[in-house]
């Protein structure tokens, strides 16, 4: 429901440390406690903000999906074709940048016999890259790879083939066949309507350069532009609906730490004393606790908090908590809800925080266990060198859920 922003609330680092310190109640748990404490000491500083804190989780998710589509096309291509391709993951050749690379833009609109002839002539040419724009309309990438594999059967060594719509856009390729000889990011030679690599080699040997125009028949590109298709799908997404669905899923799947209602007022003490099984040191090497040392964390560091734990679906519990006060007036009050209405989760949370004039957090199993919470409403605060859990009974004829 709610996570901490470490950069804006440094005091909460101490809270988490204390949560880990205050959870150990048995000797067999001490080693686990020490390991968790050591890990937290090392991990607290410099924690990155999660993506969703930037408020663009859906957009980021689509961007990841788009990248996955491109990655999948290249991975499937490598697996299906089983080529000795000289291309890398980004589709860029591994040939030295100072050597020319021939890009031959092709499409299934050329016909399978023509394509097979192009594949055969390009076989074994490390300086030639055959470029497709994407799959046919309605075609899945695996089906495209299967078509290519069928045409490449019997060709050895195999040519270098890549699905790269960015190169179509870069060189403004709108028909096929189209050849661009690129070197150092520039077009050394550009010609349309030609598929013969031997003819091209002769032109290069003769010193031909520049745009030679159309020297043969050209046809339309059958395949879709993979990048444009991704953009189209992103534009078609109803972001408001996605947001509503995400909100609905969150509260529908949220697990609450329900606790029974307090029947009688009761105060309980929680002893946090532990014996360290080995040395605990801070990242800077400073010794925090020596092995065998018996420590009550509250003697080393004040708790500094007053926890108000309640069921937010019960108005009487909310009202009772609003009127409770902490013995330590300097302690920070932290509200922990065991439950919130699922149908109006975010709205209820907002109204609750407005009424309490403070953030409200969901009670987690970890915190419930560490503070030995049994009933609600309850208040947890430090008294002397112990924590005291004060369970408070609701007034008569109250306790119905909202």
C-alpha positions as CSV (number, residue, x, y, z in Angstrom):
1,X,0.0,0.0,0.0
2,X,2.6,2.5,1.1
3,X,6.4,2.4,1.0
4,X,8.9,4.7,2.6
5,X,10.8,7.4,0.6
6,X,14.2,7.1,2.3
7,X,15.5,10.3,0.8
8,X,12.8,12.4,2.4
9,X,12.4,10.5,5.6
10,X,15.8,9.5,7.0
11,X,14.4,8.9,10.4
12,X,12.5,5.9,9.1
13,X,15.9,4.2,8.6
14,X,16.1,3.9,12.3
15,X,12.5,2.6,12.4
16,X,13.3,-0.3,10.1
17,X,16.5,-1.1,12.0
18,X,14.5,-1.2,15.2
19,X,11.9,-3.4,13.6
20,X,14.6,-5.9,12.9
21,X,16.2,-5.5,16.4
22,X,12.9,-5.9,18.2
23,X,11.8,-9.2,16.5
24,X,14.0,-11.8,18.2
25,X,12.5,-13.6,21.1
26,X,14.2,-17.0,21.2
27,X,17.9,-18.1,21.2
28,X,17.5,-20.0,17.9
29,X,16.4,-16.8,16.2
30,X,19.5,-14.8,17.2
31,X,21.7,-15.8,14.3
32,X,18.9,-14.9,11.8
33,X,18.5,-11.6,13.6
34,X,22.2,-10.8,13.4
35,X,22.3,-11.6,9.7
36,X,19.3,-9.4,9.0
37,X,20.7,-6.6,11.0
38,X,24.0,-6.8,9.2
39,X,22.3,-6.8,5.8
40,X,20.2,-3.8,6.8
41,X,23.2,-1.8,8.0
42,X,24.8,-2.4,4.6
43,X,21.7,-1.7,2.5
44,X,20.1,1.3,4.1
45,X,22.3,3.9,2.4
46,X,21.7,4.9,-1.2
47,X,18.6,2.8,-1.9
48,X,17.2,3.7,-5.3
49,X,13.6,4.8,-5.8
50,X,11.4,2.1,-7.3
51,X,10.0,2.9,-10.7
52,X,6.4,3.2,-9.5
53,X,7.3,6.2,-7.3
54,X,7.9,8.2,-10.5
55,X,4.2,8.0,-11.2
56,X,4.5,6.3,-14.6
57,X,4.3,2.6,-13.8
58,X,2.1,1.8,-16.7
59,X,4.2,3.7,-19.2
60,X,7.3,2.1,-17.9
61,X,5.7,-1.3,-18.2
62,X,4.8,-0.7,-21.9
63,X,8.3,0.5,-22.6
64,X,9.6,-2.7,-21.1
65,X,7.2,-4.7,-23.2
66,X,8.4,-2.9,-26.3
67,X,12.0,-3.6,-25.5
68,X,11.1,-7.2,-24.8
69,X,9.4,-7.5,-28.3
70,X,12.6,-6.4,-30.0
71,X,14.8,-8.6,-27.8
72,X,12.6,-11.5,-28.4
73,X,12.7,-11.0,-32.1
74,X,16.5,-11.0,-32.1
75,X,16.7,-14.0,-29.7
76,X,14.1,-16.0,-31.7
77,X,16.0,-15.1,-34.9
78,X,19.3,-16.4,-33.6
79,X,17.7,-19.6,-32.3
80,X,15.5,-20.3,-35.3
81,X,18.0,-19.5,-38.0
82,X,21.0,-21.0,-36.1
83,X,23.3,-18.7,-38.1
84,X,26.9,-17.7,-37.6
85,X,25.6,-14.2,-37.7
86,X,28.0,-11.3,-37.2
87,X,25.3,-9.1,-35.7
88,X,25.1,-8.2,-32.1
89,X,22.0,-7.8,-29.9
90,X,21.3,-4.3,-31.1
91,X,21.4,-5.4,-34.7
92,X,24.6,-3.6,-35.4
93,X,27.4,-5.5,-37.3
94,X,30.6,-6.4,-35.6
95,X,32.6,-5.4,-38.8
96,X,35.1,-2.6,-38.1
97,X,33.4,0.8,-38.4
98,X,35.9,2.0,-41.0
99,X,34.9,-0.8,-43.4
100,X,31.8,-0.4,-45.6
101,X,28.7,-2.6,-44.8
102,X,26.2,-3.4,-47.5
103,X,22.6,-3.2,-46.3
104,X,20.2,-5.1,-48.7
105,X,16.6,-4.3,-47.7
106,X,14.3,-7.1,-48.6
107,X,10.6,-8.2,-48.2
108,X,8.6,-11.3,-48.8
109,X,6.8,-9.2,-51.5
110,X,9.8,-10.0,-53.7
111,X,8.7,-13.6,-53.9
112,X,10.2,-16.7,-52.3
113,X,12.4,-17.6,-55.3
114,X,13.9,-14.1,-55.5
115,X,14.5,-14.1,-51.7
116,X,16.2,-17.6,-51.8
117,X,18.5,-16.3,-54.6
118,X,19.4,-13.3,-52.5
119,X,20.1,-15.5,-49.5
120,X,22.3,-17.8,-51.6
121,X,24.4,-14.9,-53.0
122,X,24.8,-13.2,-49.5
123,X,25.8,-16.5,-47.9
124,X,29.2,-16.2,-46.3
125,X,29.4,-12.5,-46.9
126,X,30.4,-10.8,-43.6
127,X,30.1,-7.4,-45.3
128,X,26.5,-7.9,-46.2
129,X,23.5,-7.6,-44.0
130,X,20.0,-8.5,-45.2
131,X,17.4,-6.4,-43.5
132,X,13.7,-7.1,-42.9
133,X,11.3,-4.5,-41.4
134,X,9.2,-7.0,-39.3
135,X,6.6,-9.7,-39.6
136,X,3.7,-9.7,-42.1
137,X,0.4,-8.1,-40.9
138,X,-1.1,-10.5,-38.3
139,X,1.9,-12.7,-38.3
140,X,3.7,-13.7,-35.1
141,X,7.5,-13.5,-34.9
142,X,8.0,-17.3,-34.5
143,X,6.0,-17.8,-37.7
144,X,8.2,-15.3,-39.5
145,X,11.3,-17.1,-38.3
146,X,9.8,-20.4,-39.5
147,X,9.3,-19.0,-43.0
148,X,12.9,-17.7,-43.1
149,X,14.2,-21.0,-41.8
150,X,12.4,-22.9,-44.6
151,X,13.9,-20.6,-47.3
152,X,17.3,-20.9,-45.8
153,X,17.3,-24.7,-45.8
154,X,20.3,-26.1,-47.6
155,X,22.2,-22.8,-47.6
156,X,25.6,-23.1,-45.9
157,X,27.1,-20.9,-44.7
158,X,24.0,-18.8,-43.9
159,X,23.7,-15.1,-44.6
160,X,23.4,-12.4,-42.0
161,X,19.8,-11.5,-41.6
162,X,18.3,-9.0,-39.1
163,X,14.9,-7.6,-38.3
164,X,15.6,-3.9,-37.9
165,X,12.9,-1.3,-38.6
166,X,15.2,1.5,-37.4
167,X,17.4,1.0,-40.5
168,X,14.4,1.3,-42.8
169,X,13.6,4.6,-41.1
170,X,17.2,5.8,-41.0
171,X,17.7,5.4,-44.8
172,X,14.1,6.3,-45.7
173,X,13.5,2.9,-47.3
174,X,9.9,2.7,-48.6
175,X,10.2,0.0,-51.3
176,X,12.3,-3.0,-52.1
177,X,14.8,-4.1,-53.1
178,X,16.9,-1.2,-51.8
179,X,20.7,-1.3,-51.2
180,X,22.6,1.1,-49.0
181,X,26.4,0.8,-48.6
182,X,27.1,2.5,-45.3
183,X,30.4,3.5,-43.9
184,X,31.0,5.6,-40.7
185,X,27.3,6.3,-40.4
186,X,27.0,7.7,-44.0
187,X,25.7,6.3,-47.2
188,X,28.6,5.7,-49.6
189,X,26.3,4.3,-52.3
190,X,22.5,4.0,-52.6
191,X,20.6,2.2,-55.3
192,X,17.1,0.8,-55.7
193,X,15.6,-2.0,-57.8
194,X,18.8,-4.1,-57.7
195,X,19.5,-7.3,-55.8
196,X,22.7,-8.5,-57.5
197,X,25.7,-8.3,-55.1
198,X,28.2,-9.1,-57.8
199,X,26.9,-6.2,-59.9
200,X,27.2,-4.0,-56.7
201,X,30.8,-5.2,-56.2
202,X,31.7,-4.1,-59.7
203,X,30.2,-0.6,-59.2
204,X,32.2,-0.2,-56.0
205,X,35.4,-1.3,-57.7
206,X,34.7,1.2,-60.4
207,X,34.5,4.0,-57.8
208,X,30.8,4.6,-58.1
209,X,29.3,6.6,-55.2
210,X,26.2,8.6,-54.2
211,X,22.6,7.9,-55.0
212,X,22.3,6.0,-58.3
213,X,18.5,6.1,-58.3
214,X,16.2,3.3,-59.4
215,X,17.8,0.9,-61.8
216,X,15.1,-1.8,-61.8
217,X,11.6,-2.7,-60.6
218,X,10.7,-2.0,-57.0
219,X,7.7,-3.2,-55.0
220,X,5.9,-2.5,-51.8
221,X,7.1,-3.7,-48.4
222,X,4.7,-6.4,-47.2
223,X,5.9,-6.5,-43.6
224,X,4.8,-4.1,-40.9
225,X,7.1,-1.6,-39.2
226,X,7.6,-3.3,-35.9
227,X,8.4,0.0,-34.1
228,X,5.3,1.8,-35.6
229,X,3.2,-1.2,-34.5
230,X,4.4,-0.8,-31.0
231,X,3.7,2.9,-31.0
232,X,0.2,2.2,-32.4
233,X,-0.5,-0.3,-29.6
234,X,0.7,2.2,-27.0
235,X,-1.5,4.9,-28.4
236,X,-4.5,2.5,-28.3
237,X,-4.1,1.8,-24.7
238,X,-6.7,3.3,-22.4
239,X,-4.4,4.5,-19.6
240,X,-7.3,5.6,-17.4
241,X,-8.8,2.1,-17.6
242,X,-5.4,0.6,-16.9
243,X,-5.0,2.7,-13.8
244,X,-8.5,1.7,-12.6
245,X,-7.7,-1.9,-13.2
246,X,-4.4,-1.7,-11.4
247,X,-6.2,-0.1,-8.4
248,X,-8.9,-2.7,-8.4
249,X,-6.3,-5.5,-8.6
250,X,-4.3,-4.0,-5.7
251,X,-7.1,-4.0,-3.2
252,X,-8.6,-7.3,-4.4
253,X,-5.3,-9.1,-3.9
254,X,-4.2,-7.2,-0.8
255,X,-3.7,-9.5,2.2
256,X,-4.6,-7.9,5.5
257,X,-3.3,-8.8,9.0
258,X,-6.6,-9.1,10.7
259,X,-6.6,-9.2,14.5
260,X,-9.5,-9.9,16.9
261,X,-11.2,-7.0,18.8
262,X,-9.9,-6.3,22.3
263,X,-12.4,-7.5,24.9
264,X,-10.7,-6.1,28.0
265,X,-8.1,-3.4,28.7
266,X,-4.8,-5.0,29.0
267,X,-1.1,-3.9,29.2
268,X,1.6,-6.3,28.2
269,X,5.4,-5.8,28.3
270,X,7.7,-7.0,25.5
271,X,11.3,-7.8,26.5
272,X,13.6,-7.3,23.6
273,X,16.8,-8.5,25.2
274,X,19.0,-10.7,23.0
275,X,22.4,-12.3,23.2
276,X,24.5,-11.8,20.0
277,X,25.9,-15.1,18.6
278,X,28.7,-13.2,16.9
279,X,30.1,-9.7,16.3
280,X,27.9,-7.2,14.5
281,X,29.8,-4.4,12.8
282,X,28.7,-1.4,10.8
283,X,29.8,-0.9,7.1
284,X,32.6,1.4,8.3
285,X,34.0,-1.4,10.5
286,X,32.8,0.0,13.8
287,X,31.8,-2.7,16.3
288,X,28.2,-2.5,17.2
289,X,27.7,-5.6,19.3
290,X,30.3,-8.1,20.5
291,X,29.7,-11.8,20.3
292,X,28.1,-13.2,23.5
293,X,27.0,-9.7,24.6
294,X,23.5,-9.4,26.0
295,X,21.8,-6.4,24.7
296,X,18.6,-4.6,25.1
297,X,18.3,-2.4,22.0
298,X,16.2,0.1,23.9
299,X,19.2,0.8,26.1
300,X,21.3,1.6,23.0
301,X,18.7,3.5,21.1
302,X,15.3,4.9,22.2
303,X,12.3,3.5,20.3
304,X,11.1,7.1,19.5
305,X,7.8,5.9,18.1
306,X,4.3,5.4,19.4
307,X,2.4,2.8,17.3
308,X,-1.4,3.1,17.0
309,X,-2.7,-0.2,15.6
310,X,-6.3,-0.5,14.6
311,X,-8.9,-1.9,12.2
312,X,-9.8,1.0,9.8
313,X,-13.0,-0.8,8.7
314,X,-14.4,-0.3,12.2
315,X,-15.4,3.4,12.8
316,X,-15.3,2.9,16.6
317,X,-11.7,1.8,16.5
318,X,-10.8,4.8,14.3
319,X,-12.5,7.1,16.8
320,X,-10.9,5.5,19.8
321,X,-7.4,5.8,18.3
322,X,-8.0,9.5,17.5
323,X,-8.5,10.1,21.2
324,X,-5.6,8.1,22.5
325,X,-2.4,9.8,23.6
326,X,1.1,8.6,24.0
327,X,3.0,8.7,27.4
328,X,6.1,10.0,25.6
329,X,4.9,13.3,24.0
330,X,8.1,13.5,22.0
331,X,7.5,10.1,20.3
332,X,6.5,10.1,16.7
333,X,3.0,8.7,16.2
334,X,2.7,6.0,13.5
335,X,-0.7,4.6,12.5
336,X,-0.9,1.0,11.4
337,X,-4.1,-0.4,9.9
338,X,-4.9,-4.1,10.1
339,X,-7.5,-3.7,7.3
340,X,-9.1,-1.2,4.9
341,X,-12.4,-1.4,2.8
342,X,-11.5,-3.3,-0.4
343,X,-14.2,-1.6,-2.5
344,X,-13.0,1.9,-1.7
345,X,-9.5,1.3,-0.7
346,X,-7.7,4.4,-1.9
347,X,-10.6,6.8,-1.2
348,X,-10.9,5.3,2.3
349,X,-7.2,5.7,2.9
350,X,-7.3,9.3,1.8
351,X,-10.2,10.1,4.1
352,X,-8.6,8.3,7.0
353,X,-5.3,10.2,6.6
354,X,-7.2,13.4,6.4
355,X,-9.0,12.6,9.6
356,X,-5.8,11.6,11.4
357,X,-3.7,14.3,9.7
358,X,-0.9,11.7,9.3
359,X,0.1,8.9,7.0
360,X,-1.4,5.5,7.5
361,X,0.5,2.2,6.9
362,X,-0.8,-1.4,6.6
363,X,0.3,-3.7,9.3
364,X,2.6,-6.4,8.0
365,X,3.1,-10.0,9.3
366,X,6.7,-9.0,10.2
367,X,5.7,-6.1,12.4
368,X,2.8,-8.0,13.9
369,X,5.1,-10.8,15.0
370,X,7.9,-8.6,16.2
371,X,5.7,-6.5,18.5
372,X,3.6,-9.6,19.6
373,X,0.4,-7.9,18.6
374,X,-2.7,-10.0,19.5
375,X,-5.7,-7.7,19.6
376,X,-6.8,-4.2,18.4
377,X,-7.0,-1.4,19.0
378,X,-3.6,-1.3,20.6
379,X,-0.8,1.2,21.3
380,X,2.8,0.2,21.3
381,X,5.4,2.5,23.0
382,X,8.5,2.5,25.2
383,X,8.3,2.6,28.9
384,X,11.6,2.5,30.6
385,X,13.8,-0.2,28.9
386,X,10.8,-2.2,27.7
387,X,8.1,-1.9,25.1
388,X,4.5,-1.9,26.4
389,X,1.5,-3.0,24.3
390,X,-1.7,-1.4,25.5
391,X,-4.8,-3.1,24.3
392,X,-8.0,-1.0,24.7
393,X,-11.6,-2.2,24.8
394,X,-14.1,-0.4,22.6
395,X,-17.1,1.4,24.2
396,X,-20.3,-0.6,24.5
397,X,-22.5,-1.1,21.4
398,X,-19.7,-0.3,18.9
399,X,-17.4,-2.3,16.7
400,X,-19.4,-2.7,13.5
401,X,-17.4,-2.7,10.3
402,X,-17.9,0.0,7.7
